[in-house]
């Protein structure tokens, strides 16, 4: 077992070599819609029940999330298209098997996908190494079969990772990983074989907060803007990565859409913000940021 402290060496952001983003951008912004499928009656409940509301079935919880795929996502497409946002989808791979219309719409926009597991109701916490390896392989197979491309990124379903997950993800040939949202810059992770880059995800700039806390879309949008202003200012001396995590059943609701529009318009008004994807961030970092960072830490290349 490798503890987090061994996965990534401690490094204060203010002492690192300065990153140089493409076109001298101050901040890389990636927008991540979580397009998920929740099983109505989960077949394999172990550590945590996906539907804590009793008795089952939890039609309220299921219906709200299903709304995202049936309606909310299609509404979000309009705003994302308006601002020319190429997204990285945190994807339950079952979605593109079950709903080909969603895959077709995302492919038409040249969106990118990182795996969010098969279903967002099948958690990995209790998986042994072989079981988790098989689950990762299944997601890779579905992605390649239906898109013709290799899977590049991994974000465990409900962030239900194990101590083996980074090693198994790297073993599968995946480039970047999002379960450790511990930094504002990409960081290399120590894995048993190969290379794996942690790309900053966010649980703060994440519309799931609307579901969990007494917060609404106007406040969430102001959080996006305030967060952007801070990392944009900091980016003048040390560029940052900002993730905006969305869920169609949240920001795709009619009363929230205009607020998402406002946030994206604000970010787009800054010409030195790099609107990009997870794989583009990872590829740029591997090419330009990884070696200087390792040299700074005294780690062999």
C-alpha positions in Angstrom: 0.0 0.0 0.0 1.2 3.5 -0.8 0.0 6.4 1.4 -0.9 9.7 -0.2 2.3 11.3 1.3 4.2 8.7 -0.8 2.1 9.2 -3.9 3.1 12.9 -4.2 5.9 14.8 -2.6 5.1 17.9 -0.7 6.0 21.1 -2.6 4.7 24.6 -1.7 3.3 26.1 -4.8 5.2 29.4 -4.2 8.6 27.6 -4.5 8.1 25.6 -7.7 9.5 26.4 -11.1 7.1 28.7 -12.9 4.8 27.0 -15.3 4.4 28.5 -18.8 0.9 27.7 -20.1 0.2 27.9 -23.9 0.0 31.5 -25.2 1.2 32.8 -21.8 -2.2 32.1 -20.2 -2.6 32.8 -16.5 -5.0 30.0 -15.8 -6.2 26.8 -17.5 -9.9 26.3 -17.1 -11.5 23.0 -17.7 -15.3 22.5 -17.5 -16.4 19.0 -16.4 -20.0 18.0 -16.7 -20.6 14.8 -14.7 -22.9 12.8 -17.0 -23.9 9.9 -14.8 -26.2 7.0 -14.5 -27.7 5.9 -11.2 -29.3 2.5 -11.0 -32.9 2.6 -9.9 -32.4 -0.5 -7.7 -28.6 -1.0 -7.3 -27.6 -4.6 -7.8 -24.4 -4.6 -5.6 -24.7 -2.5 -2.4 -21.8 -2.9 -0.1 -20.1 -0.1 1.9 -22.7 2.7 1.4 -26.2 2.6 0.1 -26.5 5.0 -3.0 -30.0 5.7 -1.9 -30.0 6.4 1.8 -33.6 7.6 1.7 -35.8 4.7 2.8 -37.8 2.7 1.8 -36.7 1.8 -1.7 -37.1 2.5 -4.5 -36.1 6.1 -4.0 -38.0 7.5 -6.9 -37.3 11.1 -5.8 -33.5 10.7 -5.9 -33.6 8.6 -9.1 -36.0 10.9 -10.9 -34.1 14.1 -10.2 -30.9 12.6 -11.6 -32.6 11.1 -14.6 -33.9 14.6 -15.4 -30.4 15.6 -16.0 -29.9 13.2 -18.9 -33.4 13.6 -20.3 -33.6 17.4 -20.2 -30.9 19.3 -18.2 -28.0 18.2 -20.4 -29.7 19.3 -23.6 -30.3 22.7 -22.0 -26.7 23.0 -20.9 -25.5 22.2 -24.4 -27.0 25.5 -25.6 -25.0 27.6 -23.1 -21.8 25.6 -23.5 -22.0 25.9 -27.3 -22.7 29.7 -26.9 -19.3 30.1 -25.2 -17.5 27.6 -27.3 -16.6 25.4 -24.4 -15.1 22.0 -25.3 -15.9 19.9 -22.2 -14.3 17.0 -20.5 -17.1 14.7 -19.3 -16.9 12.8 -16.1 -18.8 9.9 -17.6 -20.5 6.9 -16.3 -19.6 4.6 -19.1 -23.0 2.9 -19.0 -24.5 6.2 -20.3 -23.0 5.8 -23.8 -24.2 2.2 -24.1 -27.7 3.0 -22.9 -28.2 6.5 -24.5 -26.6 6.7 -27.9 -28.2 10.1 -28.5 -26.1 11.5 -25.7 -22.9 10.0 -27.2 -23.8 11.4 -30.6 -24.3 14.9 -29.3 -21.1 14.8 -27.3 -19.1 13.4 -30.3 -20.5 16.1 -32.5 -19.0 18.7 -30.1 -15.7 16.8 -30.0 -15.9 16.5 -26.2 -13.5 14.4 -24.2 -14.4 11.8 -21.6 -12.8 10.6 -18.4 -14.2 7.5 -16.8 -16.4 8.0 -13.7 -16.9 4.3 -13.4 -19.7 2.2 -15.0 -22.5 3.5 -12.8 -22.4 6.1 -10.1 -24.1 3.6 -7.8 -21.3 1.0 -7.9 -18.6 2.1 -5.5 -15.0 0.8 -5.5 -14.2 1.2 -1.8 -14.5 -2.5 -1.0 -13.0 -3.8 -4.2 -10.0 -6.1 -4.1 -7.2 -5.5 -6.6 -8.4 -8.0 -9.2 -12.0 -6.8 -9.0 -11.0 -3.2 -9.4 -8.7 -4.0 -12.3 -11.6 -5.7 -14.1 -13.9 -2.7 -13.4 -11.3 -0.3 -14.9 -10.7 -2.6 -17.9 -14.5 -2.8 -18.5 -14.7 1.0 -18.7 -11.7 1.2 -21.0 -13.2 -1.4 -23.3 -16.6 0.4 -23.5 -14.9 3.7 -24.2 -12.7 2.4 -27.0 -15.4 0.3 -28.6 -17.9 3.2 -28.8 -15.5 6.1 -29.5 -12.5 4.4 -31.2 -10.2 6.2 -28.8 -8.2 5.2 -25.8 -9.5 6.3 -22.4 -7.2 9.1 -21.1 -8.6 10.1 -17.7 -10.0 8.5 -14.5 -12.3 9.9 -11.7 -13.6 7.1 -9.5 -17.4 6.8 -9.1 -18.4 9.0 -6.2 -14.7 9.3 -5.5 -14.8 5.8 -4.2 -11.1 4.9 -4.8 -9.0 2.3 -3.1 -5.3 2.3 -2.1 -4.7 0.4 -5.4 -6.6 2.7 -7.7 -3.8 5.0 -9.0 -1.6 1.9 -9.7 -4.3 0.1 -11.6 -5.3 3.2 -13.6 -1.7 3.7 -14.7 -1.4 0.0 -15.5 -4.4 0.4 -17.8 -2.5 3.1 -19.8 -4.6 6.0 -18.5 -2.8 9.4 -18.5 -4.4 11.5 -15.8 -6.3 11.0 -12.5 -8.7 13.2 -10.6 -9.4 11.5 -7.2 -6.7 13.6 -5.5 -7.9 17.2 -5.8 -5.0 18.4 -3.6 -3.4 21.2 -5.7 -4.0 24.0 -8.1 -1.4 22.6 -10.6 -0.9 19.2 -12.1 1.3 16.9 -10.1 2.9 13.6 -10.9 1.8 10.6 -8.8 4.1 7.8 -7.8 2.7 4.5 -9.2 4.0 1.0 -9.5 4.5 1.2 -13.3 4.3 3.9 -15.9 3.3 7.5 -15.3 0.2 9.2 -13.9 -0.6 12.9 -13.6 -3.0 14.3 -11.1 -5.1 17.0 -12.7 -6.9 19.4 -10.3 -10.7 18.6 -9.9 -12.8 20.5 -7.5 -15.4 19.8 -4.8 -15.7 23.6 -4.1 -16.4 24.9 -7.6 -18.9 22.1 -8.0 -22.7 22.5 -8.4 -23.2 19.4 -6.2 -22.9 21.9 -3.4 -26.4 23.2 -4.3 -27.7 19.7 -3.5 -25.8 19.4 -0.2 -25.9 22.9 1.3 -28.3 25.9 1.5 -26.8 27.4 -1.6 -28.4 28.4 -4.9 -27.2 29.1 -8.4 -26.6 32.8 -8.0 -24.3 32.2 -5.1 -22.5 29.3 -6.8 -21.9 31.5 -9.9 -20.4 34.2 -7.7 -18.1 31.5 -6.2 -17.0 30.6 -9.7 -16.2 34.2 -10.5 -14.5 34.9 -7.2 -12.4 31.7 -7.5 -11.4 32.6 -11.1 -10.4 36.2 -10.0 -8.1 34.8 -7.4 -6.3 32.2 -9.5 -6.2 34.6 -12.4 -4.4 37.2 -10.2 -2.1 34.5 -8.8 -1.5 33.2 -12.4 0.5 36.4 -13.2 3.4 34.9 -11.3 2.5 31.2 -11.1 -0.2 29.8 -13.5 -3.0 27.7 -12.0 -5.6 25.2 -13.1 -9.3 25.7 -12.4 -12.0 23.1 -12.7 -15.7 23.9 -13.0 -17.6 20.7 -12.1 -21.2 20.6 -13.2 -24.1 18.1 -13.1 -27.0 18.4 -15.7 -29.6 17.7 -13.0 -28.3 20.8 -11.1 -27.1 23.6 -13.5 -29.4 22.2 -16.3 -32.5 23.3 -14.3 -34.4 26.2 -15.9 -33.8 28.6 -13.0 -30.1 28.0 -12.9 -29.1 28.1 -16.6 -28.7 31.9 -16.8 -26.3 31.9 -13.9 -24.1 29.4 -15.7 -24.2 31.6 -18.8 -23.0 34.6 -16.7 -20.1 32.7 -15.2 -18.9 31.4 -18.5 -19.2 34.8 -20.2 -17.1 36.3 -17.4 -14.3 33.8 -17.9 -14.5 34.1 -21.7 -13.9 37.8 -21.3 -10.3 37.1 -20.3 -8.2 36.4 -23.3 -5.4 34.9 -21.2 -7.5 32.2 -19.8 -6.9 28.9 -21.5 -10.2 27.0 -21.9 -9.1 23.4 -22.4 -9.6 19.8 -21.5 -8.1 17.3 -19.1 -6.1 15.5 -21.7 -4.7 18.7 -23.1 -3.6 19.8 -19.7 -2.0 16.5 -19.0 -0.2 16.4 -22.4 1.0 20.0 -22.0 2.3 19.2 -18.5 4.1 16.0 -19.5 5.8 17.9 -22.3 6.6 21.1 -20.5 6.1 21.0 -16.7 6.9 17.5 -15.5 10.7 17.5 -15.9 11.3 20.9 -14.3 9.1 19.9 -11.4 10.9 16.6 -10.9 14.2 18.3 -11.1 13.0 20.8 -8.4 12.2 17.9 -6.1 15.4 16.1 -6.9 13.5 13.2 -8.3 15.0 11.2 -11.3 13.2 12.0 -14.6 
